[in-house]
Amino acid sequence: MKIIIVGAGEVGYHIASRLASENKRVIVIDKDANAIRRLSENLDIQVITASGSNPKVLIDAGIKETDMLLAVTDSDETNLVACLITDLISPTTKKFARIRNADFDPYHDRLKKENPHIDTVINPEIEVVNTIKKLMDVPGAVDVGDFVDGQVKYVGIRLDKHSPMAGMRLVDFSSRLGEDRPLIAAIIRNDDVIVPRGSNKVEPGDLIYFVSETEKLEKMLKLFGKKIVPVQRVFIIGGGRIGERLAKRLEKDSIKTKIIDSDIDRCHYLSEQIDKAVVLHGDGSDQKLFLEENIGQSDVVVSVTDDDETNILVSLLAKNLGVHDTITRIGKSSYFPLLATIGIEKVVSPRLSAVSSILRNIRKGKVLSDISIFGERGEFIEAIALETSDITNKPLKKLSFPKGAILVCIIRNGQIIIPAGDSVVKPEDRIIMFAVKHAVKKLEKLLTVKLDFF
C-alpha cells in the first residue's frame, strides 16, 4: 500500500504518523522545508520538499503506482489542483481532499462525480460543528461519539462524589443497577488509562468512558447522577468558518445565540448571513464585555477563534463568571495533556477531526471504524466478526481476551447486546471493542483480522 500525502502540517503529520505505524509506504510532499524536516526527523517515511500540485513532482514521487493521494494542505485550491493533476496522470489512484471553504459545499457531489473525481471530500469544520453539537446534547459529557449509524454512543463523563456509583465495584453493577446498566469501557485516573475488570472500583474524579444505546442514554446518565438539560442560550466567541457554521446550525434548532468577533467587516458579513443570532463586535477575551452581555446566564460558551491561547483564556473567564459548560477549540496537539489540569475538558480540534475523518473514510474490509481517545492512548474499534476468528462461537468467559482490551458491545440483526460472560459472538456480528495501545496487536490475533484499515 503506497500513499502520497500532500501537506506536512498538523493534519499531514498525524496521518503520516498513523499510517507509517501500520507499515504503509508513505511519501509526504510540501514546500515548507521546516515542516518536512519535522516529519523526516520523527517518522520513518519518505519526504519531498516541493509543490504537491506540480505534475512533475507527482510523477517523480510515483503517483502512477500510488494507491491513494491525500491532499491535506491548508489551501483548498492547492488540494483541488493536486487531485485534478492526479486524475489526469493516474485516474485509478483514489483521491481524498481537505476542503474547508463553505463556498465549495454545494459542489462536493460534482467534485466526486466529475473532474477531478475526488473519492472523499473532507471538511473538518463540519466535523467540528457536529462534535460541538453532540457535546451540547449531552451537557454532562466530556467526550461523545457514535457507532452503528448513531444507534450506540460512547460517552466520557467525570464522576463526582455525589454519584450513586461512586466507590462501587464493577462486579456489583448487575445486582445494584439491574440489567440496564452501563458497560464501562475505560477508566482514566491520574493520567492512566485503565481497562476495567470486575474488581475495579469507580472513584470520584475518574473520567469514565461507557457505552450505551442512544435511546437509553438519558437513563444511563441518571445512574451517574447526571441529567440532560436542553441547551437554550449559547455564546460563541469567534465568527470564523466554525463559528458561522455553528450559529446557523443552532439557529435551525431555535437556540438563542450570540456570536462575537473582533473584525468589524466580518461582523457585518455575519449579520447578513445569519438571521436570528445576535452579532457583536468586540474582543472575545474582554471581561467587561462579558459582564455587559451577561455571559454567566449562557448555558454553553463555545470559543472557536483561530488563536488557542485566546480560546483557553475565554473558557477560563467564562467558568469564573459562572458558566457551567464551555467548549474550547484547540489547534496545537501539544496543549491537550495540560488542559484537564486547568479545568478545560471539552475540547474540539479541526485538525484531529480531519485526521479521524480521513482515516475513517479510507478504511475498508472488516474494520469499520477506529476512534482514538485521550491523546490516542486508547482506541474504540468497530469490526465484523469473521467465522474463522477465535472470538466467535464460544462464551466470552472462555476466551483469552488480551489484558488491556474489552468487548464493549455486540450488534446482531439490528439488536444491541451488552455482553456478559456467557455471551457468544457469532460470525457476521458487528462488535465494538476498546483497547489501550499496546493491546491492539494481541487483539488482532484474537480476531484473525488485521486491523490495518485497508
N, C-alpha and C positions, 0 to 999 in steps of 0.2 A: 504494500500500500504506500503510494507516494503522494505527498500532499505539498502544494505550494501555498504559502501564506504571504499575501501582500499586505504589509503593515507590521511594524515591530513595536507598536505602542503597547499599552497595558493589555488590550484585548488580544493582540497577536502574541504577546509574550505568554499569557496564561494558556491560550490554546496550544501553542507550540510546546509548552511545558507538559500539558496533559497528554498530548499525542506522542511526544518523544518518550514519555514514561511507559507508553504502551507499545514501544518498539516500532513505531511507524517511521518511515523515512520522511523527514520534514525539511523543507527549504523555506527560509524566510527572506523576503526581499523588501528593502526600504532604503530611501535616500538618506535618512538620518544616520550618520556614522556612529554617533553615540548610542543610539537605540540598538543598532546592530551589534556594537561592541558588548553591550549588556547581555544580549542573547548568547553570543559566542562564548562569553566567559562563564555563563551559568548553565547552559544547556548543551547537550550533545546533538547538535543539529548543524545543517549547512546554512550559511548566510551569504547574501549578496547585497552589496551596497550599490543600489541603482534604483531607477524608477520601475515600479511593478506594473505600470501601464505601458511600458515600452515594448513593442513587438520583439525586437532583437533580444532584449533581456529575458523575456519569457521563453523564447526559442532556445537560447543558451542554457536556461535553467532546466530545460527538458519538458516543456509544457505538453508536448505531443505524447509523452509517456506518463503523464501525470493523471492520477485518478480524480483528484479534487483540487480546485482552486478556491481559497478562502480570501476574499478581498475585504479587509477589515481596517483600512486606514481611517483617519478622522475626516477624510474628504469623500463625500458621496460621489462626486464627479470622477475622482481617481478610481474608486471602486467600480463604478459603472464602465469606465473605459477599459479597465483590466479585464472585466468579464466580456466586453464586446470583442476585444482583441483575441481573447482565449477562444471565443465562439468561432471566430474566423479561422484561427490556426488549428484548433483542436476541438471540434464540435462534440466529441464524446466525453470530454472532461467535464465533470459536474462542477457547477459554479454556485458559490454562496457569497452574497454581498451584504455588507452592513450599510444600510441607507437610513439616515436619521431625519432628514428634512420632511416635514409633514406634507409639503407640496407634491412629493412623489407618491403619497399614499394612494391616490386614485389610479395610479399607473402600475401598481405592483403586479396585478394579474397579467397585464400586457407585457411587462418586462419578463414574465415567465413564459408566456406563450409565443411571443415574438422576439426578435433580436433585442438583447443579447442572450435570450433563453436562459435566464437565471433560474436555477433549480429552487433556491430558497432565498427570500429576501428577509433579512434580519433587521428589525427596528428596535434597538434597546430601550428607546424612550417608551414605546408601547408596553414592553415587558415591565419596565419600572412602574408605570402607572397601574398596570394590573396588580403588581405586588403591593403597591401602596393601598389600593382598594381592598385587597384581601386582608391586609393588616387592619384597616379601618373596620371591616366587617367582623373581626374578632378582636375587640379592643384590648382584651387582657393578654393577647399573644405577643411574643417577641418575634416569632417566625411562623409562617403559614405557607403550605404548598398543597398541590393536588396530585392525585393519581386517578387512574381509571376514569378519565373524562369528567373529573370533578366529583365522582361518587364517594371517594375516600380522601380525607385530608390528613396531613401530618401537621401537628401544631407544637411549637415550642413555647413553654409557659414557665414563668418564675413562680415557684411555690413559696407562699408566705406562711407565717407561723399560725395564722388563723384557719388554714385549710383543714378540712376534715381528714385529709390524707397525711398530714404532717406526722412524721415518725412511724408510719405504717410500713410493714414489710410487704413486699410484692406477693409473697405466698398467701398472705391474708386477704388480698383484694377480693378473691372469689367469695369468701364467707361474709366479708364485711360489706361488699358493694353489689353482690349478685352477678348475674350473667352479663348485664350491660355495663361492664367495667372497661376502663381504658386499658389498652395494651401499651405499656411503657417501652419505647424502643431505645431510648438513651437517657442517661442522667449526666449532666455536666456539672461537676463540683470542683471547686478550686482549680479551675482551668484544665481538669482531666475529663476525658470522655469515657463514661462507664457504660458498657452494655450489660444491663442488669440481669441477675438471676433471682430466684425466688427468695433467697435470704437477704437480698439487698433492701435497705430502707430508703424511703424518700424523705429528705430532710428540708426544713425551711431554708430558703436561699438557693436551693437546687434549681437549675434550668432543666426542665423535663420535656423531652420530646415524646409525644404519644400519637397514636394513630386512631382515627375514628371514622365511622361512616358519617358523611356530611349531614344526613338528616338527624343523626343522634348527637351532633356536636354540642348543641346547647345544653343537653343533659349532662354530657361529659364535663363541660366547663363548670357546671354547678358542683360536681363532685370535687373539683379543685378549689371551690369557694369563689369561682368567677361567674359573672353573668354577662350576657351580650346586651349592651345598651346601644340603641340606634344612634348613630352619629348625626347631629343636626347642624352643627356650626364648625366650619373648618377655616383656618387661616393659613394661606400659602405664602411662603417667603421665597421670592424668585419667580419672575414671569417669563422665563425662557421656554424652550420647547416642552419640557416636562411639566412646568407649572401651567402652561396654556392647555396642554392635553388633559391634565388632571382637573382643572377648573371646568372644562367642557364636560368631562365625564361626571363630575359632581352635579353640574347643572341639570343633567338628564335625570339624576336621582333626587332632584329638588332639595339638595343640601345647601344651606346658606353658606356662601363662600366669599371671603375677602382675599385678594391677591395683591402683594406689594412688590414693586420693583424700583430700582434706583435710576433707571434710564427713562427719562420723560417721553422720548419718542416711542419706546416700547410700551409704555403705559397707554399712550394714545392708540397704538395698534391693538392692544388687548381690549380696550374699551369698545373698539369697533367689532372685534371678533367674538366677544363673549357678551351674552345678553343680560344675564341676571347677576353675575358676580360683581362685587364692588372692587374697582381697581384703584389702588392708592399709590402715589409716588412718594418714595422716601427710602431711607436707609433701613434695610431689613434687620440691622442689629441695634437700632436706636430704642433704648428702653423707654424714653419719654413717649415716642410714637406708640409703642406697645400699650402703655398705660392709657393714652388718649383713646385708643381703639378697643380698650377693654379686652385685650388678648386673653386674659385669665378666664374669660367666660367661654372661650372656644373649647370644643370637645377634643379637637386634634389640631396641632400646629405641624405643618409639613414644611421643612426647609430644604429647598432644592435649587439654591443658587449654584453657580459654577465654581464657587470657592469653598473648599472643605472646611477651612477654619471658620468662615462666617457661619456655615451651617451648624457646626458644633457649638459656637457661641450662642446662636439663636435658640437652639434646643435647650441649652442650659439656662438661658434667660427666661424662656417660656416656662420651664419647670419651676424656676424660682418665683415666677408670678402666678403659680397655681395651676398651670395646665398639666393635666394628668398624663396625656398621651402626646408624644412627639415622634415624628418620623424624620430621619435625617439622611440626606443624600451624601455619600462619601465616594470619592473617586480613587483616592490612594489606598491600596490594599494594606499598606504598612500601618495605617491607623487602626485597623479592625481590632487587633488584640488589646488596644488601650481603651476602647470606647466604653465597654461594660464597667470598667473600674471607675469611670466618672459619671455613671448613671445613664449612658446613652445606649439603648439596646435595640431599638427598632431602626435598622439601618438598611438603606437600599443603595445599589451601585449599578449604574448603567453599564459599566464595563463588565462586571461579573454577570449581569443579566444577559449581555451579548454573548459571553463565553458559554453560559449554560444553554442558551437558546441554540447556538451553533452546534454544540456537542449533541444536544437532543435531536436536532434535525438531520445530522449526518449519520446517525446510528441506523443499523438495520439488523436483521436476524432476530434472535430470541431475547436480547436485552432491549427493553422498550424505553427505559429511562434510567438515569443515574443522577441523583441530586446530592450535591455536597453541602454539608453544614459545618458551622463552627470552624471557619478557615480551612475547609477541605480536609479536616481531620476525621470526619465521619461521612458515610455515604448511604443514602437510601437507593436501593437497586430494585427495579421492577423488571421481571423477566417471565418468560414462558417456560414451564417445567417440561423437559423432554422425557419421553418414555424410557430412554436409556440412562437417565440420570439416577444417581444414587439417592436422590432426595424423594423419589416417587415410590408409591406402593408399600410404604411401611410407616408405622406410627412414629411421630416425631421423637418420642421419648427413647426410641431405639436407634436414632440417628446419632452419629458422632459429629455434632454441629461444632464448627470451629469456635474456639474461645475468642470473644470479641465480635461475634456475629449472632443475629437473631432473626428468625422468621416472624414477620410482623403481621402479615395478612395473606389470606388465600381468597381468590375470586374465582368462582366456578359457576358457569352458566348464569352470569349476572348476579349470583348470590355472594355476599361478602361474609367470609368466615374469619373470625378472630381465633387463631389456632390455640389448642391446648395439647397436652402431652399425648392424648390418644388420636389427635387429628392426623389424617393421611393426605399427602399431596398426590394428586392424580395427574397423569400425562395431560398436557394442554391446559392445566390450571395456570392462571396468572398469579404470580406470587410477588410479594413485596418484602424485601429483607433490609436489615440495617447492619452495617459492619464498620468497625474502625479500620483505618487504612491498612494496617498490617495483616488484617484477617481476610482481605478481599481475595488474595491468591488462593488461600485454602478454600474459600467459598467456591471458587471456580471449579476446583476438583470435585466438590460435592455435587455441583450442578452438572458437571461434564459439559459446561457451556463456557466458552472463552468470553469473558466479559470485556471484549475489546471493541465493541460498538460497530463493527464492520462485518 
